[in-house]
């Protein structure tokens, strides 16, 4: 077991939306309050619906046999669906934490009992500037995943008469969960896990709803909402080793933090800033959860080339498993679970209550921006923004994009670390806009200028820039260290992602590099009419950068060879018909096939990729199922709306047709 030295300060509630700590309290150093409040046999009493699972071989075999006879998860309206009296008793066992919320968008539908025109106007105009959507117990920020049955759209009465959207007559629950447990302790999670397992109900897990694959929603499900598990703990000295039975004596001794599973990236940053500006690897998006699903998919960040992925930071986990038990998972305790949870897919092996992460010394980040605009327009801004250059020729534009990508992919591995973060957007005049920010660690402005000079020289040599164009790195660099971030913003959209992890071999071979850029250009240009856009994040999260215990985790090996996380993105209108949605999805798949062909043997990022299959040599407990994750091919959602990969339908065994 790990040993922890020195005193740790626990901040209850972390930093709330007001930006100040709620309270301070010294606690034992072996966990958070959420970890320590656990379900007991006395709590279970005679309420067998929340009883623990039995680990004995005979009982497990009997349970498996019974489950084999259950074609689908129990669904509302089924004979086996729990009556209201049983849900009420579940709520009492949860101390009132059981919710049955109405979809937020219902206020925009005149035929719905929750209709409220003023509230609808707030959602349409002002909610994005608040915490509303992030703090909503049902919302997943990709609407299509639940079937887009209740989008926030103005003038629903008039829209319903539109022949393209004639099916949108009223808000329905669709793929949203039936009930939600507002979990704040391990006990809440254990009760919900046991109830769902014992009753055969689909279980889903949600924090802020930053998910693009449908893992946080599911029709007829019970959702465990971990959003308010926000405790944080600073551990000045933390020591953990691989254990005497592992055949090695690897260990970590240094700073660490313990984070509740609901802590978001902005809260991690604010907590780190309050403790001397330490560095804790966390998501780039402010309101993305910094523990559960992000770590489960691997978790990239601006410092991954130097410090590794999010999954590489984990030293210990507090977890509730499918039998309802709370366990510790670390290099020497439940090591198989520890392996799987770090990169093996979120919502699959257990529910994380808390995580101990490495903390690193303070760093500074130096950034510079470059923007290229391909435009046929003769009007040029008299004073373009710093770092912005207008290109009139398409070949020159794409040459510039390729020169940047190849340069940035190389320098991330030349000891500079950092990241390139880019987008290619279609423009109204038929052109494209390339935007990118290059970030390097602990570099001065002069050092940044020297690093970037070879790129600008090559852009001038290729005719993308002229001799008179100033180098952006000398005009718009920014240096910043640990700083506070905001936790507001975000709203539901209809983005679909397709992802490819492009390996360093594509940079090292000219022919493969040319094929890579040809694929990026063809996919982006071909998607112009559908408003597809390209997102490329350049980073090199090697195993050597991550250090121990990253040498033994379930992160997709493609990450270790990655130089660019390439994504094709489709921001769809919220009320596409199923036919339109399927057509756009097929079109995107055709474009992504070009990138796959240019990177044979590569992989994709689970958290920002399309629904697919994943495999891992680990024992999968059937209670935890989510699309795109390990073992997901054994089950399928029988969607009722025809949307591709929607969660609006029963979860049933794949290949077993319903008997009429």
C-alpha positions in Angstrom: 0.0 0.0 0.0 1.2 3.6 -0.6 2.7 5.6 2.2 2.0 9.3 2.5 4.3 11.6 4.5 3.6 15.1 5.8 0.3 16.8 6.4 -2.3 17.2 3.6 -4.8 20.0 3.3 -8.3 19.0 2.1 -10.4 21.6 0.4 -14.0 20.5 0.5 -15.9 21.4 -2.7 -12.7 22.5 -4.3 -13.2 25.9 -6.0 -16.9 26.5 -6.8 -18.2 28.7 -9.5 -17.6 31.7 -7.2 -13.9 31.0 -7.3 -13.3 30.6 -3.6 -12.8 27.6 -1.3 -15.9 26.4 0.5 -14.2 25.3 3.7 -11.0 23.8 5.0 -10.5 20.7 7.1 -7.8 18.4 8.1 -8.6 14.8 7.4 -6.9 11.4 7.6 -4.5 11.0 4.7 -5.9 7.8 3.2 -8.7 9.3 1.3 -11.4 11.9 0.8 -14.7 12.2 2.6 -16.4 10.6 -0.5 -14.1 7.6 -0.2 -14.7 7.2 3.6 -18.5 7.1 3.5 -19.3 3.6 2.3 -22.2 1.2 2.2 -22.4 -1.4 4.9 -24.4 -4.6 5.4 -26.3 -2.8 8.1 -27.3 -0.1 5.6 -28.5 -2.8 3.2 -30.7 -4.4 5.9 -33.7 -6.2 4.4 -33.6 -4.1 1.2 -32.3 -6.8 -1.1 -32.4 -4.6 -4.1 -29.2 -2.8 -2.9 -27.4 -5.9 -1.6 -23.8 -6.5 -2.6 -23.0 -8.9 -5.4 -21.5 -12.2 -4.3 -18.0 -13.0 -5.5 -18.1 -16.7 -4.9 -17.7 -18.8 -8.0 -21.0 -20.7 -7.7 -23.1 -17.6 -7.1 -21.3 -15.7 -9.9 -22.0 -18.6 -12.3 -25.6 -18.6 -11.3 -25.9 -14.9 -11.9 -24.2 -15.2 -15.2 -26.6 -17.9 -16.2 -29.6 -15.8 -15.2 -28.3 -12.8 -17.2 -27.8 -14.9 -20.3 -31.6 -15.4 -20.3 -32.2 -11.7 -20.1 -32.1 -10.5 -23.7 -32.3 -6.8 -22.9 -31.9 -4.6 -19.9 -35.1 -4.0 -18.0 -37.0 -1.1 -19.5 -39.8 1.2 -18.3 -43.1 -0.5 -18.9 -41.6 -4.0 -18.5 -43.1 -6.3 -15.8 -39.8 -6.3 -14.1 -39.4 -2.5 -14.0 -39.4 -1.5 -10.3 -42.6 0.0 -9.1 -42.7 3.6 -7.7 -42.7 2.3 -4.2 -39.4 0.6 -4.7 -37.9 3.7 -6.3 -39.1 5.7 -3.3 -37.3 3.2 -1.0 -34.2 3.5 -3.1 -34.4 7.3 -2.6 -34.6 6.9 1.1 -31.5 4.7 1.1 -29.8 7.4 -0.8 -30.8 10.1 1.7 -32.9 11.9 -1.0 -30.2 11.9 -3.7 -32.5 10.2 -6.4 -33.6 12.6 -9.1 -36.1 12.2 -11.9 -35.4 15.4 -13.9 -37.2 16.7 -17.0 -35.1 17.3 -20.1 -34.1 21.0 -20.0 -35.3 21.7 -23.5 -38.9 20.8 -22.6 -39.5 24.5 -21.7 -39.4 25.3 -25.4 -42.3 23.0 -26.4 -45.8 24.4 -26.1 -47.3 20.9 -25.9 -45.1 19.9 -22.9 -46.3 20.5 -19.3 -43.0 22.2 -18.5 -43.4 24.8 -21.3 -42.0 28.2 -20.2 -41.4 30.8 -22.9 -39.2 33.0 -20.7 -37.1 30.0 -19.6 -36.7 28.9 -23.2 -35.5 32.3 -24.1 -32.9 32.1 -21.4 -31.7 28.7 -22.7 -31.5 30.1 -26.2 -29.7 33.3 -25.4 -28.0 33.4 -22.0 -27.4 29.9 -20.7 -24.1 29.4 -22.5 -22.5 32.1 -20.4 -23.5 30.3 -17.2 -23.0 26.9 -15.6 -26.5 25.8 -16.5 -25.8 23.1 -19.0 -22.7 21.8 -17.1 -24.8 21.5 -13.9 -27.8 19.9 -15.5 -28.2 16.2 -14.4 -29.3 15.0 -17.8 -27.5 17.0 -20.5 -24.8 15.4 -22.7 -23.2 18.1 -24.8 -23.7 16.2 -28.0 -27.4 16.2 -28.7 -27.5 13.4 -31.3 -26.3 10.8 -28.8 -29.7 10.8 -27.1 -31.6 11.0 -30.3 -32.1 14.8 -30.4 -35.6 14.3 -29.1 -35.7 17.5 -27.0 -33.3 20.1 -28.5 -33.6 23.8 -27.5 -35.0 25.3 -30.7 -37.1 28.5 -31.0 -40.6 28.6 -32.4 -41.3 24.9 -32.0 -45.0 25.2 -33.2 -43.9 26.7 -36.5 -40.9 24.4 -36.9 -43.1 21.3 -36.4 -44.9 22.1 -39.6 -41.6 22.1 -41.6 -41.6 19.0 -43.8 -37.9 18.4 -43.0 -38.5 18.5 -39.3 -42.1 17.3 -39.1 -41.3 14.7 -36.6 -40.4 17.3 -34.0 -43.7 17.8 -32.4 -42.9 17.6 -28.7 -40.1 17.0 -26.3 -39.7 13.4 -25.4 -37.3 11.7 -23.0 -35.6 9.8 -25.8 -32.2 8.6 -24.7 -32.0 10.5 -21.5 -31.8 8.4 -18.3 -35.0 7.7 -16.4 -33.5 8.3 -13.0 -30.4 10.1 -11.8 -28.4 9.5 -8.5 -26.8 12.8 -7.5 -23.8 10.9 -5.9 -21.6 12.7 -3.4 -20.1 9.6 -1.6 -18.9 6.2 -2.4 -22.0 4.9 -0.6 -24.3 6.6 -3.1 -22.4 5.0 -6.0 -22.5 1.6 -4.3 -26.2 1.7 -3.8 -26.9 2.7 -7.4 -24.5 0.1 -8.8 -26.2 -2.6 -6.6 -29.7 -1.6 -7.5 -29.0 -1.5 -11.2 -27.3 -4.8 -11.2 -29.9 -6.6 -9.0 -32.8 -5.2 -11.1 -31.2 -5.7 -14.5 -31.4 -2.0 -15.4 -29.0 -0.2 -17.7 -26.4 1.9 -15.8 -24.7 5.0 -17.1 -22.2 7.4 -15.6 -22.0 11.2 -16.1 -20.0 14.2 -14.9 -20.3 17.4 -17.0 -21.6 15.7 -20.2 -18.4 16.3 -22.3 -18.9 13.2 -24.4 -19.2 12.6 -28.1 -20.0 9.0 -28.2 -23.1 8.6 -26.0 -21.5 7.1 -22.9 -23.4 9.5 -20.5 -26.9 8.8 -21.7 -29.1 5.8 -22.3 -32.9 5.3 -22.6 -34.4 3.6 -19.6 -31.2 3.8 -17.6 -30.2 4.8 -14.1 -27.5 7.4 -14.2 -24.8 7.9 -11.6 -24.1 11.6 -11.7 -20.7 12.2 -10.0 -20.6 15.9 -10.8 -20.6 17.1 -7.2 -17.8 14.9 -6.0 -15.3 17.8 -6.0 -13.0 17.3 -3.0 -9.3 18.0 -3.6 -6.3 17.2 -1.4 -2.7 18.3 -1.7 -0.1 15.7 -0.8 3.4 17.4 -0.4 5.1 14.0 -0.3 3.6 10.8 -1.6 5.4 7.5 -2.0 4.2 4.4 -3.8 6.0 1.4 -5.2 5.3 -1.5 -7.5 5.2 -4.0 -4.6 7.5 -6.8 -3.6 5.6 -9.4 -5.6 5.8 -7.6 -8.9 9.4 -8.6 -9.8 10.6 -5.0 -9.8 11.4 -2.3 -7.4 10.0 0.7 -9.3 8.5 3.5 -7.2 7.4 7.1 -7.1 8.2 9.7 -4.4 7.2 13.3 -4.9 4.3 15.7 -4.8 0.8 14.4 -5.5 -2.8 15.5 -5.4 -6.0 13.5 -4.7 -9.0 14.6 -6.7 -12.6 13.7 -6.5 -14.1 12.2 -9.7 -16.3 15.3 -10.3 -13.4 17.8 -10.4 -13.1 19.7 -13.7 -10.0 21.0 -15.4 -10.5 24.6 -14.4 -10.8 23.5 -10.7 -7.6 21.4 -11.1 -5.8 24.5 -12.4 -7.1 26.8 -9.7 -6.2 24.3 -7.0 -2.7 24.0 -8.5 -2.3 27.7 -8.6 -3.3 28.0 -5.0 -0.5 25.5 -4.0 2.5 27.4 -5.3 1.7 26.9 -9.0 2.4 23.2 -9.1 1.7 21.4 -12.4 -1.1 18.8 -12.6 -1.8 17.4 -16.0 -5.4 18.1 -16.8 -7.7 18.6 -19.9 -7.3 21.6 -22.1 -11.0 22.3 -22.1 -11.8 24.2 -18.9 -15.0 22.3 -18.0 -13.9 18.8 -19.0 -13.8 16.4 -16.1 -10.2 15.8 -15.0 -10.5 12.3 -13.6 -13.0 9.7 -14.9 -13.7 9.4 -18.7 -10.7 11.6 -19.6 -8.3 9.2 -17.9 -10.2 6.2 -19.2 -9.5 7.3 -22.8 -5.9 8.2 -22.1 -6.3 12.0 -21.8 -4.1 14.3 -23.8 -3.1 17.9 -22.8 -0.8 20.7 -23.7 2.0 19.2 -21.7 1.7 15.6 -22.8 4.9 15.6 -24.9 6.8 16.4 -21.7 4.8 14.8 -18.9 2.7 12.2 -20.6 -1.0 11.6 -20.9 -3.6 12.0 -18.1 -3.6 8.2 -17.6 0.1 8.3 -17.1 -0.3 10.5 -14.0 -2.4 8.1 -11.9 -0.7 6.6 -8.9 -3.8 5.2 -7.1 -7.6 5.0 -7.5 -10.6 4.6 -5.3 -13.1 2.5 -7.2 -16.6 1.0 -6.9 -16.7 -2.3 -8.8 -19.7 -4.1 -10.3 -20.4 -6.1 -7.2 -20.8 -2.8 -5.3 -17.6 -3.0 -3.3 -15.2 0.0 -2.8 -11.6 -1.0 -3.5 -8.2 0.6 -3.9 -6.5 0.0 -7.2 -2.8 0.8 -7.5 0.4 -1.0 -8.7 0.3 -3.6 -6.0 -3.4 -3.8 -5.1 -6.0 -4.8 -7.7 -3.3 -4.2 -10.2 -5.4 -5.6 -13.1 -8.1 -3.1 -12.4 -5.5 -0.4 -12.0 -4.1 -1.3 -15.5 -7.5 -1.3 -17.2 -8.8 2.0 -15.7 -5.8 4.0 -17.0 -6.6 4.2 -20.7 -8.7 1.1 -21.2 -12.0 2.9 -21.7 -14.2 4.9 -19.4 -17.5 3.6 -17.9 -16.2 0.0 -18.4 -14.5 -1.6 -15.4 -15.7 0.4 -12.4 -16.6 3.9 -11.2 -13.8 6.0 -10.0 -14.5 7.9 -6.7 -11.1 9.5 -6.4 -7.6 9.5 -8.0 -4.1 10.3 -6.8 -2.1 12.0 -9.5 1.5 13.0 -9.8 2.1 16.7 -9.2 5.1 18.4 -10.9 7.1 21.5 -10.3 5.8 24.8 -11.8 6.3 25.4 -15.5 5.7 28.2 -17.9 4.1 28.0 -21.3 5.2 30.1 -24.2 2.8 30.3 -27.1 2.7 31.9 -30.6 -0.1 31.9 -33.2 -0.1 31.6 -37.0 -3.2 32.0 -39.2 -3.4 31.5 -42.9 -6.5 32.4 -44.8 -7.2 31.1 -48.3 -9.4 33.7 -49.9 -10.5 34.6 -53.5 -11.8 37.9 -52.3 -9.8 41.0 -53.4 -10.6 42.9 -50.2 -7.9 42.4 -47.6 -8.1 43.9 -44.1 -6.0 47.0 -44.0 -4.4 45.9 -40.7 -4.6 42.1 -40.5 -4.5 40.6 -37.0 -0.9 39.7 -35.8 0.1 36.4 -37.2 -2.6 36.4 -39.9 -1.6 36.0 -43.6 -3.9 36.0 -46.6 -3.1 33.4 -49.3 -4.7 33.6 -52.8 -3.6 30.3 -54.2 -5.0 27.0 -52.9 -1.8 25.1 -53.5 0.2 27.7 -51.6 -2.3 27.6 -48.7 -2.0 23.8 -48.4 1.7 23.9 -48.8 1.8 26.3 -45.8 -0.4 24.0 -43.7 1.8 21.0 -44.5 5.0 22.9 -43.7 3.6 23.9 -40.3 2.4 20.3 -39.5 5.7 18.7 -40.5 7.7 21.3 -38.6 5.6 21.2 -35.4 5.5 17.4 -35.4 9.3 17.3 -35.5 10.0 20.0 -32.9 7.7 18.3 -30.3 10.3 15.6 -30.2 13.4 17.8 -30.3 13.4 18.5 -26.6 11.0 21.4 -26.8 7.9 19.5 -25.7 4.7 21.4 -26.0 1.9 21.2 -28.5 0.5 22.4 -31.8 -3.2 23.1 -31.7 -4.9 23.7 -35.1 -8.1 24.0 -37.0 -9.0 24.2 -40.7 -12.4 25.8 -41.2 -14.4 26.4 -44.5 -15.0 30.1 -45.3 -18.0 31.7 -46.9 -16.2 32.6 -50.1 -15.2 29.1 -50.9 -11.8 29.3 -49.1 -10.4 28.0 -45.9 -9.0 29.3 -42.7 -6.0 27.6 -40.9 -5.4 28.6 -37.3 -2.8 27.2 -35.0 -1.2 27.9 -31.7 2.2 26.5 -30.9 3.1 26.0 -27.2 6.5 25.3 -25.7 7.5 24.7 -22.1 9.8 26.9 -20.1 11.1 29.0 -23.1 11.8 32.7 -23.3 10.6 34.9 -26.1 14.1 34.8 -27.7 14.2 31.0 -27.5 10.7 30.8 -29.0 11.9 33.0 -31.9 14.9 30.8 -32.6 12.7 27.6 -32.4 10.2 29.0 -34.9 12.7 30.6 -37.4 13.1 27.5 -39.6 9.3 27.4 -40.1 9.1 31.0 -41.3 12.1 30.6 -43.5 10.5 27.6 -45.2 7.1 29.4 -45.6 9.0 32.3 -47.3 10.9 29.9 -49.5 7.7 28.3 -50.6 6.1 31.6 -51.4 3.4 31.3 -48.6 4.9 34.3 -46.8 6.8 37.2 -48.4 10.1 38.7 -47.4 8.2 41.7 -45.9 6.0 39.6 -43.7 6.9 39.8 -40.0 7.5 36.6 -38.0 4.5 36.0 -35.8 6.7 34.6 -33.0 8.4 38.0 -32.6 5.1 39.9 -32.5 2.6 37.8 -30.6 4.3 35.5 -28.1 2.6 35.0 -24.8 4.3 33.5 -21.7 2.2 32.4 -18.7 2.5 30.1 -15.8 0.0 28.6 -13.3 -3.2 30.7 -13.6 -6.8 30.6 -12.6 -9.3 29.4 -15.2 -13.0 30.0 -15.6 -15.7 27.3 -15.2 -18.5 28.8 -17.1 -19.6 28.3 -20.7 -20.5 25.3 -23.0 -23.8 24.3 -24.4 -25.3 21.3 -26.2 -24.2 21.0 -29.8 -24.5 18.3 -32.4 -20.8 17.6 -33.2 -19.7 14.2 -34.5 -16.0 13.4 -34.3 -13.9 11.0 -36.3 -10.4 10.5 -35.1 -7.0 9.1 -36.2 -3.7 9.0 -34.3 -1.1 9.7 -37.1 2.3 8.1 -36.2 5.8 9.6 -36.4 6.6 7.3 -39.3 4.3 9.5 -41.4 6.7 12.4 -40.7 9.9 10.4 -41.3 9.0 9.1 -44.8 8.5 11.7 -47.6 6.1 9.5 -49.6 3.9 8.7 -46.5 4.0 12.4 -45.5 2.8 13.5 -49.0 0.0 10.9 -48.7 -0.9 12.2 -45.3 -1.3 15.8 -46.4 -3.1 14.7 -49.5 -5.6 12.9 -47.3 -6.0 15.9 -45.0 -6.6 18.2 -47.9 -9.0 15.9 -49.8 -11.1 15.2 -46.7 -11.3 18.9 -45.7 -12.1 20.1 -49.2 -14.6 17.3 -49.9 -16.4 18.1 -46.7 -16.9 21.8 -47.6 -20.6 21.5 -48.5 -21.4 19.7 -45.2 -19.4 22.2 -43.1 -17.0 19.5 -42.0 -13.8 21.0 -40.5 -10.4 19.5 -39.5 -8.8 19.6 -36.1 -5.2 18.6 -35.7 -3.5 18.4 -32.3 0.3 17.7 -32.5 1.8 16.1 -29.4 4.1 13.2 -28.6 3.1 11.4 -25.4 5.8 8.7 -25.4 6.1 6.2 -22.6 9.6 7.6 -21.7 8.1 11.1 -21.2 5.4 9.6 -18.9 7.7 7.7 -16.6 6.5 5.0 -14.1 3.9 3.6 -13.7 2.9 4.5 -17.2 5.0 1.6 -18.5 2.1 -0.7 -17.5 -1.3 0.8 -18.4 -4.0 0.2 -21.0 -3.4 3.3 -23.0 -3.8 2.6 -26.8 -0.2 1.9 -28.0 -1.0 4.2 -31.0 -0.6 7.1 -28.6 3.0 6.3 -28.0 3.8 6.6 -31.7 1.5 9.6 -32.2 2.6 12.9 -33.6 -0.9 14.2 -34.6 -4.3 13.5 -33.3 -6.2 14.2 -36.5 -10.0 14.8 -36.3 -12.6 15.4 -38.9 -15.6 17.1 -37.2 -19.2 17.7 -38.3 -21.3 20.3 -36.5 -24.7 19.1 -37.5 -27.9 21.0 -37.3 -29.9 19.9 -34.2 -32.9 18.5 -36.0 -31.7 16.5 -38.9 -33.9 13.7 -40.0 -32.5 10.2 -39.4 -32.0 9.8 -43.1 -30.0 13.1 -43.3 -28.0 12.1 -40.2 -27.1 8.7 -41.7 -26.1 10.3 -45.0 -23.8 12.8 -43.3 -22.2 10.1 -41.2 -21.6 8.0 -44.3 -20.0 11.0 -46.0 -17.7 11.6 -43.1 -16.7 7.9 -43.0 -15.7 8.2 -46.7 -13.4 11.1 -45.9 -11.9 9.4 -42.9 -11.1 6.4 -45.0 -8.5 8.6 -46.7 -6.7 9.2 -43.4 -6.9 5.6 -42.5 -5.3 4.6 -45.8 -2.5 7.0 -45.2 -1.8 5.6 -41.7 -2.0 1.8 -41.8 -1.9 0.2 -38.4 -2.6 3.4 -36.5 -5.4 3.9 -34.0 -7.9 6.4 -32.7 -8.6 8.4 -29.6 -11.6 7.0 -27.7 -12.8 10.3 -26.2 -12.8 12.2 -29.5 -13.6 9.6 -32.1 -16.4 7.9 -33.7 -18.3 4.9 -32.3 -16.3 1.7 -33.0 -14.9 -1.3 -31.2 -12.1 -1.7 -28.7 -10.4 -4.8 -27.3 -8.5 -5.4 -24.1 -7.3 -8.5 -22.4 -9.2 -8.0 -19.2 -12.1 -9.5 -17.3 -15.2 -7.3 -18.2 -18.0 -7.1 -15.6 -21.2 -6.9 -17.7 -22.9 -4.2 -15.6 -20.6 -1.5 -17.1 -21.5 -1.0 -20.8 -20.9 2.0 -22.9 -20.6 2.5 -26.7 -17.1 2.5 -28.2 -15.6 0.8 -25.1 -14.1 -2.6 -24.4 -16.7 -5.4 -24.8 -19.3 -3.1 -26.3 -19.6 -5.4 -29.3 -21.6 -7.8 -27.1 -24.5 -5.5 -26.7 -26.3 -3.0 -29.0 -28.9 -0.3 -28.6 -32.1 -1.0 -30.6 -32.6 2.6 -31.4 -36.2 3.8 -32.1 -35.3 6.9 -34.1 -33.0 5.7 -36.8 -30.2 8.1 -35.8 -26.8 6.4 -36.3 -25.4 5.3 -32.9 -28.2 7.0 -30.9 -28.8 5.8 -27.4 -32.6 6.2 -27.8 -33.7 2.6 -27.4 -33.3 -0.6 -25.4 -29.9 -2.0 -24.6 -30.0 -5.6 -25.8 -27.6 -8.5 -26.6 -26.1 -8.1 -30.0 -27.3 -10.6 -32.6 -30.3 -11.7 -30.6 -33.4 -10.6 -32.4 -36.6 -9.9 -30.5 -39.1 -12.8 -30.7 -42.4 -11.5 -32.1 
